[in-house]
């Protein structure tokens, strides 16, 4: 099978869900590696931590590309420290997506644990505009609802790398039906997360199926992908690791999801989205 996974935290929290040895299981494997910057880090501390992890990523890159196609992302806009010029540097470092907030407040806006009526801050709006210009994708996972709708007003395809359906599991990190429909109408992409808490119930393959089925019922056949959150959350043992993805694929097949839907979920929806939104606007790699 081919796999395009929109989110893992392996760069900063190597629990063991993702290993380069897993490449033997896949015909093709694209993995988005996120630099998770905790909310507790602010200002220069956040900048230094983010840049250190990026340097570590590049130190491993030659080995990584032998096994998969890695894509670099940042989880938490506190990595900008309120400095718009950092986006140019991050674009040169081939950062392709930035999760605007984590669960708390930063210079851009308010995360899922904050007052849902508080939207983007002025700097956040400037940052989203500049990200669009630099073809860095604003990721609305972790953003609160008011912030989500403000990003939507920019008129670009929306990306949520690791979020599930609030109608199935009413968790603050999940997206409601209006948000999901807006994402699909924008030409966007939502990555279903394997986090037990977000999936609800046992958090196993049956729970994944419930969320996938709901997305399909809302018209998201071409807009749903995998956003595992490997190495970043608690996952049911039957799903806990990239080596479990063939089993998830088989389970979904047994539950009635046909080859076409599963191929879109695991591969082509994400591949097509990134080809259209990012790859055709590649920035040259930095030599630094």
Secondary structure as a PSIPRED ss2 file (coil, helix, strand):
# PSIPRED VFORMAT (PSIPRED V4.0)

   1 X C   1.000  0.000  0.000
   2 X E   0.000  0.000  1.000
   3 X E   0.000  0.000  1.000
   4 X E   0.000  0.000  1.000
   5 X E   0.000  0.000  1.000
   6 X E   0.000  0.000  1.000
   7 X E   0.000  0.000  1.000
   8 X E   0.000  0.000  1.000
   9 X C   1.000  0.000  0.000
  10 X C   1.000  0.000  0.000
  11 X C   1.000  0.000  0.000
  12 X C   1.000  0.000  0.000
  13 X C   1.000  0.000  0.000
  14 X C   1.000  0.000  0.000
  15 X C   1.000  0.000  0.000
  16 X C   1.000  0.000  0.000
  17 X C   1.000  0.000  0.000
  18 X C   1.000  0.000  0.000
  19 X C   1.000  0.000  0.000
  20 X H   0.000  1.000  0.000
  21 X H   0.000  1.000  0.000
  22 X H   0.000  1.000  0.000
  23 X H   0.000  1.000  0.000
  24 X H   0.000  1.000  0.000
  25 X H   0.000  1.000  0.000
  26 X C   1.000  0.000  0.000
  27 X C   1.000  0.000  0.000
  28 X E   0.000  0.000  1.000
  29 X E   0.000  0.000  1.000
  30 X E   0.000  0.000  1.000
  31 X E   0.000  0.000  1.000
  32 X E   0.000  0.000  1.000
  33 X E   0.000  0.000  1.000
  34 X E   0.000  0.000  1.000
  35 X E   0.000  0.000  1.000
  36 X E   0.000  0.000  1.000
  37 X C   1.000  0.000  0.000
  38 X C   1.000  0.000  0.000
  39 X C   1.000  0.000  0.000
  40 X C   1.000  0.000  0.000
  41 X C   1.000  0.000  0.000
  42 X C   1.000  0.000  0.000
  43 X H   0.000  1.000  0.000
  44 X H   0.000  1.000  0.000
  45 X H   0.000  1.000  0.000
  46 X H   0.000  1.000  0.000
  47 X H   0.000  1.000  0.000
  48 X H   0.000  1.000  0.000
  49 X H   0.000  1.000  0.000
  50 X H   0.000  1.000  0.000
  51 X H   0.000  1.000  0.000
  52 X H   0.000  1.000  0.000
  53 X H   0.000  1.000  0.000
  54 X H   0.000  1.000  0.000
  55 X H   0.000  1.000  0.000
  56 X H   0.000  1.000  0.000
  57 X H   0.000  1.000  0.000
  58 X H   0.000  1.000  0.000
  59 X H   0.000  1.000  0.000
  60 X H   0.000  1.000  0.000
  61 X H   0.000  1.000  0.000
  62 X H   0.000  1.000  0.000
  63 X H   0.000  1.000  0.000
  64 X H   0.000  1.000  0.000
  65 X C   1.000  0.000  0.000
  66 X C   1.000  0.000  0.000
  67 X C   1.000  0.000  0.000
  68 X C   1.000  0.000  0.000
  69 X E   0.000  0.000  1.000
  70 X E   0.000  0.000  1.000
  71 X E   0.000  0.000  1.000
  72 X E   0.000  0.000  1.000
  73 X E   0.000  0.000  1.000
  74 X E   0.000  0.000  1.000
  75 X E   0.000  0.000  1.000
  76 X C   1.000  0.000  0.000
  77 X H   0.000  1.000  0.000
  78 X H   0.000  1.000  0.000
  79 X H   0.000  1.000  0.000
  80 X H   0.000  1.000  0.000
  81 X C   1.000  0.000  0.000
  82 X C   1.000  0.000  0.000
  83 X C   1.000  0.000  0.000
  84 X C   1.000  0.000  0.000
  85 X C   1.000  0.000  0.000
  86 X H   0.000  1.000  0.000
  87 X H   0.000  1.000  0.000
  88 X H   0.000  1.000  0.000
  89 X H   0.000  1.000  0.000
  90 X H   0.000  1.000  0.000
  91 X H   0.000  1.000  0.000
  92 X H   0.000  1.000  0.000
  93 X C   1.000  0.000  0.000
  94 X C   1.000  0.000  0.000
  95 X E   0.000  0.000  1.000
  96 X E   0.000  0.000  1.000
  97 X E   0.000  0.000  1.000
  98 X E   0.000  0.000  1.000
  99 X E   0.000  0.000  1.000
 100 X C   1.000  0.000  0.000
 101 X C   1.000  0.000  0.000
 102 X C   1.000  0.000  0.000
 103 X C   1.000  0.000  0.000
 104 X C   1.000  0.000  0.000
 105 X E   0.000  0.000  1.000
 106 X C   1.000  0.000  0.000
 107 X C   1.000  0.000  0.000
 108 X C   1.000  0.000  0.000
 109 X C   1.000  0.000  0.000
 110 X E   0.000  0.000  1.000
 111 X E   0.000  0.000  1.000
 112 X C   1.000  0.000  0.000
 113 X C   1.000  0.000  0.000
 114 X C   1.000  0.000  0.000
 115 X C   1.000  0.000  0.000
 116 X C   1.000  0.000  0.000
 117 X C   1.000  0.000  0.000
 118 X C   1.000  0.000  0.000
 119 X C   1.000  0.000  0.000
 120 X C   1.000  0.000  0.000
 121 X C   1.000  0.000  0.000
 122 X H   0.000  1.000  0.000
 123 X H   0.000  1.000  0.000
 124 X H   0.000  1.000  0.000
 125 X H   0.000  1.000  0.000
 126 X H   0.000  1.000  0.000
 127 X H   0.000  1.000  0.000
 128 X H   0.000  1.000  0.000
 129 X H   0.000  1.000  0.000
 130 X H   0.000  1.000  0.000
 131 X H   0.000  1.000  0.000
 132 X H   0.000  1.000  0.000
 133 X H   0.000  1.000  0.000
 134 X H   0.000  1.000  0.000
 135 X C   1.000  0.000  0.000
 136 X C   1.000  0.000  0.000
 137 X E   0.000  0.000  1.000
 138 X E   0.000  0.000  1.000
 139 X E   0.000  0.000  1.000
 140 X C   1.000  0.000  0.000
 141 X C   1.000  0.000  0.000
 142 X C   1.000  0.000  0.000
 143 X E   0.000  0.000  1.000
 144 X C   1.000  0.000  0.000
 145 X H   0.000  1.000  0.000
 146 X H   0.000  1.000  0.000
 147 X H   0.000  1.000  0.000
 148 X H   0.000  1.000  0.000
 149 X H   0.000  1.000  0.000
 150 X H   0.000  1.000  0.000
 151 X H   0.000  1.000  0.000
 152 X H   0.000  1.000  0.000
 153 X C   1.000  0.000  0.000
 154 X C   1.000  0.000  0.000
 155 X C   1.000  0.000  0.000
 156 X C   1.000  0.000  0.000
 157 X C   1.000  0.000  0.000
 158 X C   1.000  0.000  0.000
 159 X E   0.000  0.000  1.000
 160 X E   0.000  0.000  1.000
 161 X C   1.000  0.000  0.000
 162 X C   1.000  0.000  0.000
 163 X C   1.000  0.000  0.000
 164 X C   1.000  0.000  0.000
 165 X E   0.000  0.000  1.000
 166 X C   1.000  0.000  0.000
 167 X C   1.000  0.000  0.000
 168 X C   1.000  0.000  0.000
 169 X C   1.000  0.000  0.000
 170 X C   1.000  0.000  0.000
 171 X C   1.000  0.000  0.000
 172 X C   1.000  0.000  0.000
 173 X C   1.000  0.000  0.000
 174 X C   1.000  0.000  0.000
 175 X E   0.000  0.000  1.000
 176 X C   1.000  0.000  0.000
 177 X H   0.000  1.000  0.000
 178 X H   0.000  1.000  0.000
 179 X H   0.000  1.000  0.000
 180 X H   0.000  1.000  0.000
 181 X H   0.000  1.000  0.000
 182 X H   0.000  1.000  0.000
 183 X H   0.000  1.000  0.000
 184 X H   0.000  1.000  0.000
 185 X H   0.000  1.000  0.000
 186 X C   1.000  0.000  0.000
 187 X C   1.000  0.000  0.000
 188 X C   1.000  0.000  0.000
 189 X E   0.000  0.000  1.000
 190 X E   0.000  0.000  1.000
 191 X E   0.000  0.000  1.000
 192 X E   0.000  0.000  1.000
 193 X C   1.000  0.000  0.000
 194 X C   1.000  0.000  0.000
 195 X E   0.000  0.000  1.000
 196 X H   0.000  1.000  0.000
 197 X H   0.000  1.000  0.000
 198 X H   0.000  1.000  0.000
 199 X H   0.000  1.000  0.000
 200 X C   1.000  0.000  0.000
 201 X C   1.000  0.000  0.000
 202 X C   1.000  0.000  0.000
 203 X C   1.000  0.000  0.000
 204 X C   1.000  0.000  0.000
 205 X H   0.000  1.000  0.000
 206 X H   0.000  1.000  0.000
 207 X H   0.000  1.000  0.000
 208 X H   0.000  1.000  0.000
 209 X H   0.000  1.000  0.000
 210 X H   0.000  1.000  0.000
 211 X H   0.000  1.000  0.000
 212 X H   0.000  1.000  0.000
 213 X H   0.000  1.000  0.000
 214 X H   0.000  1.000  0.000
 215 X H   0.000  1.000  0.000
 216 X H   0.000  1.000  0.000
 217 X H   0.000  1.000  0.000
 218 X C   1.000  0.000  0.000
 219 X C   1.000  0.000  0.000
 220 X C   1.000  0.000  0.000
 221 X C   1.000  0.000  0.000
 222 X C   1.000  0.000  0.000
 223 X C   1.000  0.000  0.000
 224 X E   0.000  0.000  1.000
 225 X E   0.000  0.000  1.000
 226 X E   0.000  0.000  1.000
 227 X C   1.000  0.000  0.000
 228 X C   1.000  0.000  0.000
 229 X C   1.000  0.000  0.000
 230 X E   0.000  0.000  1.000
 231 X C   1.000  0.000  0.000
 232 X C   1.000  0.000  0.000
 233 X C   1.000  0.000  0.000
 234 X C   1.000  0.000  0.000
 235 X E   0.000  0.000  1.000
 236 X C   1.000  0.000  0.000
 237 X C   1.000  0.000  0.000
 238 X C   1.000  0.000  0.000
 239 X C   1.000  0.000  0.000
 240 X C   1.000  0.000  0.000
 241 X C   1.000  0.000  0.000
 242 X H   0.000  1.000  0.000
 243 X H   0.000  1.000  0.000
 244 X H   0.000  1.000  0.000
 245 X H   0.000  1.000  0.000
 246 X H   0.000  1.000  0.000
 247 X H   0.000  1.000  0.000
 248 X H   0.000  1.000  0.000
 249 X H   0.000  1.000  0.000
 250 X H   0.000  1.000  0.000
 251 X H   0.000  1.000  0.000
 252 X H   0.000  1.000  0.000
 253 X H   0.000  1.000  0.000
 254 X H   0.000  1.000  0.000
 255 X C   1.000  0.000  0.000
 256 X C   1.000  0.000  0.000
 257 X C   1.000  0.000  0.000
 258 X C   1.000  0.000  0.000
 259 X H   0.000  1.000  0.000
 260 X H   0.000  1.000  0.000
 261 X H   0.000  1.000  0.000
 262 X H   0.000  1.000  0.000
 263 X H   0.000  1.000  0.000
 264 X H   0.000  1.000  0.000
 265 X H   0.000  1.000  0.000
 266 X H   0.000  1.000  0.000
 267 X H   0.000  1.000  0.000
 268 X H   0.000  1.000  0.000
 269 X H   0.000  1.000  0.000
 270 X H   0.000  1.000  0.000
 271 X H   0.000  1.000  0.000
 272 X H   0.000  1.000  0.000
 273 X H   0.000  1.000  0.000
 274 X H   0.000  1.000  0.000
 275 X H   0.000  1.000  0.000
 276 X H   0.000  1.000  0.000
 277 X H   0.000  1.000  0.000
 278 X C   1.000  0.000  0.000
 279 X H   0.000  1.000  0.000
 280 X H   0.000  1.000  0.000
 281 X H   0.000  1.000  0.000
 282 X C   1.000  0.000  0.000
 283 X C   1.000  0.000  0.000
 284 X C   1.000  0.000  0.000
 285 X C   1.000  0.000  0.000
 286 X C   1.000  0.000  0.000
 287 X C   1.000  0.000  0.000
 288 X C   1.000  0.000  0.000
